[in-house]
Amino acid sequence: MSYTSVRLSELYLENSRNGIYKSKEYMGSGTLLVKMNQLFGSRFIDDKLSNFDRIELTNDELNRFILIEDDLLFSRTSVVPDGVGICSIVRLTDEPLSFESNLIRIRLDKSKCWPELIFRYFQSSMGRNKILSISGGTNVKTIKSSSLGKLEIYLPPFSSQKKIASILSVYDDLIEKNRRRIKLLEESARLLYREWFVHLRFPGQESTRIINGLPEGWTKKPLRDCFTLNYGKALKSEVRTDGPFPVYGSSGIIGSHNKALVEGAGIIVGRKGNVGSVFWATADFWPIDTVYFVNKDESNLYLYYALQSITFTSTDVAVPGLNRDFAYSREILIPEEKILSEFITEATLIRKQIETLEKYSNKLANARGLLLPRLMSGELEV
């Protein structure tokens, strides 16, 4: 079977394009605008995703910056090194989508390649390494459209591409189903938190006195009195060795390493990039220097969900960042011990279901990762 090496640009239907930038007065209404947070949140882009902005576009702008099914989007810039060049694919949409200037659109010629296979290639470690090899910059990592087009891809014959993509999609479909189930479970825990600690409809609330706006025995404290925000430690992608320990940045897990910096469980809080993001690490992990972490002795699931309800406004205009003293000044509600213990018990049961699904998804992802290069190189024929 004949496999050929081609430049990515040789597969284009039209030239790649950076997204649109318009000033704030054009935001808030009009066409849905895909931004970085959609790419970080999902590898499949459609109009069913949340947190969309809208932008007012002229007819000419809409024609130039519209997204259609099977377009590939790459994150062009990122303050987090592993966030640059993240790839997503556009699914069929009912409402028009446009895309922001921090993204690059690639529209492939479907007579030359199967877009979903190219997308899945850039999901693999092989494709990610290619992307990271063309990234540059110090504080802000960037890839150029021209460099992206020059990347060499070892491409199977067209007749085999759809078959390979279909094989890989079985794994991705299962992973996506697990992701949706995990999202529902996370939302159920957040709803439980809001019911008990925002609306104050907790067990026994009917017989609890309210004193100065708080249930008796409850209090509010600044975060500095509750835990320490420790600084993560830099771990560049080129010095990592794949292993069992997740590496966390401000957008979540960005890789793995053969050593852990912190004993789990623990909480991660975004310091630069995705400011104020909050993640729960069940096992030992490595938090990089774009995050803070709360150590095992001070972490619990109540604190994890409580931190998600706090707005951490960026305190650095040039490079968005969360100042630790500012974070420490935010207040948190501390319920009495019995209610706190009951919530942690309920949240732990939900968390165990999430962890089971995550482990299954990790096994699927590992199997897919082993399979893709063998299919792409022709080692395994279809």
Secondary structure, 3 states (H helix, E strand, C coil): CCCEEEEHHHHECCCCEECECCCHHHEEEEEEEECHHHHHHCCEECCCCCCCEEECCCHHHHHHHCCCCCCEEEECEECCHHHCCCEEEECCCCCCEEEECCEEEECECCCCCCHHHHHHHHHCHHHHHHHHHCCECCCCEECCHHHHHCCEEEECCHHHHHHHHHHHHHHHHHHHHHHHHHHHHHHHHHHHHHHHHCCCCCCCHHHCCEECCEECCCEEEEHHHCCCCEECCCCCHHHCCCCCEEEEECCEEEEEECCCCECCCEEEEECECCCCCEEEECCCEEECCCEEEECHHHCCHHHHHHHHCCCCCCCCCCCCECCHHHHHHCEEEECCHHHHHHHHHHHHHHHHHHHHHHHHHHHHHHHHHHHHHHHHHCCCCC
